[in-house]
Amino acid sequence: MEKYARQAINDGVTSTEELSITRDCELYRALNMHYNKANDFEQVPERFLEVAQITLREFFNAIIAGKDVDPSWKKAIYKVICKLDSEVPEIFKSPNCLQELLHE
């Protein structure tokens, strides 16, 4: 996220309103490849996109404000992100998660 926030700043983005994450953007593809390497899940939930966008904007704002000079600058961002966590559905806790999802 930090890399993409810095790239946006270098590209001349001046407002968080200009930052959005869609299914066809490079950041989405990078996140999907990282968290869904085997493409086990065809449709990433919309909430994932929302949280990723909020996270990108938090990094952007922190960098613009110069907070990245503090060694612990990311802690404030992580506090925001953790409040966005959702409960993990029971099916994902199962050791046979993929088989169960494929048979639904």
Salt bridges, closest charged atoms under 4 A:
GLU2 OE2 - ARG6 NE 3.00
GLU2 OE1 - LYS74 NZ 2.84
GLU46 OE2 - ARG23 NH2 2.85
GLU50 OE1 - ARG47 NH1 3.08
ASP68 OD2 - ARG6 NH2 2.74
GLU87 OE2 - LYS93 NZ 3.70
GLU90 OE2 - LYS93 NZ 3.28
